[in-house]
């Protein structure tokens, strides 16, 4: 009886085929009913007017990102749950403290809260996660950004207004340190409950850049924006999240992308489109696991080609 022989050099090709088959199978089994949860303040809510107009928040960059996510999911746009509150601070995210005078109006504007200003984003998020799981939906994407209102509140204090520029920068450093603590607490909850979700951490932009380097408002806002960007970039590594640089596209285009020239620093439609472009680019970037899969497949293919050369 002739002995059976196996060409071991062909095994890498089998591995590559198996990897591709399993990848396709996982894609086929993916639940098409997905949910995108937005957390944050004015920008996440999509606010363009002062005061904010009542809405469920399916607007601004959140709406554009949801459409992009749908385009990558066979045209099925995810269920959007926007819990962002205009006027929200990183502390009131946990406590629903309305003492700063702006959050209450913001909570009333977000129709997802039913007019109840005593509800905290952190607590509502926990309920949303449980409800979506019970409904068989997967929260596949979460965006989280806070801090601009913390900075605005600091600017309104007499201590900040009476300080020198170097003292004000030191106060901003202290604010960012506090912001890091709140971010860490929030992201720990998000990652603990949603270990597989794509988490996006947008930064902020400086609407006052057009005023020039001699303007204090421009200098201080730019200092905060850069500090907050560095914060989310560092936390993105710790929490396997995607940091989104929103500052860059606004540089030199503040008057075109916002209505700051008429006293409204919020983005206009063009501004939200610029923000969405940045967020979508990060959201569509390959996951580390996908890159690893690609590398394994490439290595297997290379091994198969090497085996072919050896037996030729």
C-alpha positions in Angstrom: 0.0 0.0 0.0 1.5 3.4 -1.0 2.1 5.7 1.9 0.1 8.9 2.0 2.3 12.1 1.9 1.4 15.6 3.0 3.0 18.7 1.7 3.6 20.7 4.9 4.6 23.7 2.9 0.9 24.2 1.9 -0.4 24.5 5.4 0.0 28.3 5.6 -2.4 28.5 2.7 -4.9 26.5 4.6 -4.4 28.8 7.6 -5.1 31.8 5.4 -8.2 30.3 4.0 -9.4 29.4 7.5 -8.8 33.0 8.7 -10.8 34.4 5.8 -13.6 32.0 6.2 -13.9 32.7 9.9 -13.8 36.4 9.3 -16.6 36.2 6.8 -18.6 34.0 9.1 -18.2 36.5 12.0 -19.4 39.3 9.6 -22.4 37.2 8.5 -23.4 36.6 12.2 -23.1 40.2 13.2 -26.3 41.6 14.5 -27.5 44.3 12.0 -29.5 46.1 14.7 -26.9 48.4 16.2 -27.0 51.4 18.4 -24.9 54.5 18.6 -24.9 56.4 21.9 -23.7 60.0 22.1 -22.5 61.5 25.4 -21.4 65.0 26.1 -22.4 68.7 25.9 -23.3 71.3 23.2 -21.2 69.8 20.4 -22.6 66.2 20.8 -26.1 67.6 21.0 -25.6 69.4 17.7 -26.5 72.8 19.1 -26.3 75.7 16.7 -28.5 78.3 18.4 -28.5 80.0 21.8 -30.5 78.8 23.6 -30.6 75.3 22.2 -33.7 74.2 20.3 -35.6 71.1 21.6 -34.5 67.9 19.8 -33.8 64.2 20.3 -30.2 65.1 19.2 -30.2 63.2 15.9 -28.4 66.2 14.3 -25.0 67.8 13.9 -22.0 65.4 13.7 -23.9 62.7 15.5 -26.4 62.4 12.6 -23.6 62.4 10.0 -21.6 59.8 11.8 -24.7 57.6 12.2 -25.2 57.7 8.4 -21.6 56.8 7.8 -21.9 53.9 10.2 -24.9 52.8 8.3 -23.1 52.9 5.0 -20.6 50.5 6.4 -23.4 48.2 7.7 -25.2 47.3 4.5 -27.1 50.6 4.6 -28.6 49.9 8.0 -28.3 53.2 10.0 -27.8 52.5 13.7 -30.4 53.4 16.3 -29.2 56.8 17.6 -29.6 57.6 21.3 -28.2 61.1 22.1 -27.9 61.8 25.8 -25.7 64.9 25.4 -26.9 68.0 27.4 -25.9 71.5 26.4 -24.3 73.1 29.4 -23.1 69.8 30.8 -19.9 69.9 32.9 -17.7 66.9 33.6 -18.9 66.9 37.2 -22.6 67.4 36.5 -22.4 64.4 34.1 -22.5 62.3 37.3 -24.6 64.5 39.6 -27.1 66.4 37.3 -26.1 69.6 39.2 -27.9 72.5 37.5 -26.4 75.2 39.6 -24.3 76.7 36.7 -27.5 78.1 35.2 -27.1 76.5 31.7 -27.5 72.8 32.2 -31.2 72.9 33.2 -32.1 74.6 29.9 -29.9 72.1 28.1 -31.6 69.1 29.7 -35.0 70.5 28.9 -33.9 70.8 25.2 -32.9 67.2 25.0 -36.2 65.4 24.5 -34.7 62.1 25.6 -34.9 63.4 29.2 -38.7 64.2 29.0 -38.1 67.5 30.7 -36.6 66.0 33.8 -33.5 68.0 34.7 -32.6 65.8 37.7 -31.5 62.9 35.5 -27.7 62.5 35.2 -26.2 61.3 31.9 -24.2 58.6 33.8 -27.3 57.1 35.3 -29.3 57.3 32.1 -26.5 55.6 30.2 -26.7 52.6 32.5 -30.4 52.3 31.9 -29.9 52.6 28.1 -27.3 49.9 28.1 -29.6 47.5 29.9 -32.6 48.4 27.7 -30.6 47.9 24.5 -29.3 44.6 25.6 -32.8 43.4 26.6 -34.1 44.5 23.2 -31.4 42.5 21.4 -29.6 45.5 20.0 -25.8 46.0 20.2 -24.3 49.3 21.3 -21.5 49.3 18.7 -20.4 53.0 19.0 -20.1 55.5 21.8 -18.8 59.1 21.6 -17.9 61.0 24.7 -16.6 64.6 25.1 -16.8 67.0 28.0 -14.8 69.9 29.3 -15.7 73.0 27.4 -18.3 73.9 30.0 -15.8 73.3 32.7 -13.6 75.9 31.0 -16.4 78.3 30.5 -17.4 78.1 34.2 -13.7 78.7 35.2 -13.6 81.8 33.0 -16.7 83.2 34.8 -15.0 83.2 38.2 -13.6 86.4 39.7 -10.4 84.6 40.7 -9.7 83.7 37.0 -10.6 87.1 35.7 -8.3 88.8 38.2 -5.4 86.5 37.6 -2.3 87.1 35.4 -1.9 85.1 32.2 0.5 82.6 33.8 -1.8 82.2 36.7 -4.7 81.6 34.4 -2.8 78.9 32.6 -2.0 77.3 35.9 -5.7 77.3 36.7 -6.4 75.6 33.4 -3.9 73.0 34.2 -5.7 72.3 37.5 -9.0 72.1 35.6 -7.6 69.6 33.1 -6.3 67.4 36.0 -9.8 67.4 37.4 -11.2 66.7 34.0 -8.8 63.7 33.7 -10.3 62.2 36.9 -13.8 62.6 35.7 -13.0 61.2 32.2 -11.3 58.2 33.8 -14.3 57.5 36.0 -16.7 57.8 33.1 -14.7 55.7 30.6 -14.2 53.0 33.2 -17.9 52.7 33.4 -18.4 52.7 29.6 -15.6 50.2 28.9 -16.7 48.0 31.8 -20.2 47.7 30.4 -19.3 47.9 26.6 -15.9 46.2 26.2 -16.4 45.7 22.4 -17.8 49.0 21.5 -16.0 51.6 19.3 -15.4 54.5 21.7 -14.7 57.9 20.2 -13.2 60.8 22.2 -13.6 64.1 20.3 -11.6 67.1 21.4 -12.7 70.8 21.0 -11.8 73.7 18.7 -10.8 77.3 19.3 -13.4 79.6 17.7 -11.3 82.7 18.6 -8.2 82.0 16.5 -9.2 84.7 14.1 -8.6 87.3 16.8 -4.8 86.8 16.6 -2.0 85.9 18.9 -2.3 89.1 20.9 -5.9 88.4 22.0 -6.1 86.9 25.5 -9.4 85.0 24.8 -7.7 83.3 21.9 -4.6 82.5 23.8 -6.4 81.0 26.8 -9.0 79.1 24.7 -6.2 77.7 22.6 -4.3 76.7 25.7 -7.3 74.8 27.0 -8.1 73.1 23.7 -4.6 71.9 23.2 -4.5 70.6 26.8 -7.8 68.8 26.5 -6.7 67.2 23.2 -3.5 65.9 24.8 -5.7 64.5 27.6 -8.0 62.5 25.3 -5.0 61.3 23.3 -3.4 59.9 26.4 -6.7 58.3 27.6 -7.4 56.8 24.2 -4.5 54.4 24.7 -5.6 53.4 28.2 -9.2 52.7 27.2 -8.7 51.5 23.7 -10.6 54.5 22.3 -10.1 56.7 19.3 -9.0 60.3 20.0 -10.5 62.8 17.5 -8.7 66.1 16.8 -11.4 68.7 16.2 -9.0 71.7 16.6 -7.1 71.4 13.4 -9.9 71.8 10.8 -11.0 75.0 12.5 -7.6 76.7 12.4 -7.9 79.7 10.0 -11.5 78.8 9.3 -13.2 80.0 12.5 -15.4 82.6 10.8 -16.5 80.1 8.1 -17.2 77.1 10.4 -18.9 79.0 13.2 -21.0 82.1 13.7 -18.5 83.6 16.1 -18.4 86.8 14.1 -21.9 87.5 15.3 -21.3 86.3 18.9 -22.2 82.6 18.5 -19.1 80.4 18.8 -21.0 77.2 18.1 -20.5 75.4 14.8 -22.8 76.1 11.8 -23.8 73.3 9.4 -20.5 73.6 7.6 -18.7 73.4 10.9 -20.5 70.2 12.0 -19.7 68.7 8.6 -16.0 69.4 9.3 -16.3 67.8 12.7 -18.1 64.8 11.3 -15.4 64.3 8.7 -12.8 64.0 11.5 -15.0 61.7 13.7 -15.9 59.5 10.8 -12.2 59.1 9.8 -11.4 57.8 13.3 -14.5 55.7 13.5 -13.6 53.9 10.2 -10.0 53.3 11.1 -9.2 49.6 11.4 -9.4 48.1 14.9 -6.1 46.7 16.3 -7.6 43.2 16.0 -8.3 43.8 12.4 -4.8 44.9 11.8 -3.5 41.8 13.6 -5.7 39.6 11.4 -4.4 41.2 8.3 -0.8 40.7 9.5 -1.4 37.1 10.3 -3.0 36.6 6.9 -0.1 38.3 5.1 2.4 36.2 7.1 0.6 33.0 6.2 0.6 34.0 2.5 4.2 34.8 2.6 5.0 31.5 4.2 2.9 29.7 1.5 4.9 31.5 -1.2 8.2 30.6 0.4 7.1 26.9 0.6 6.2 27.0 -3.1 9.7 28.3 -3.9 11.3 25.6 -1.8 9.5 22.7 -3.5 9.8 24.1 -7.0 
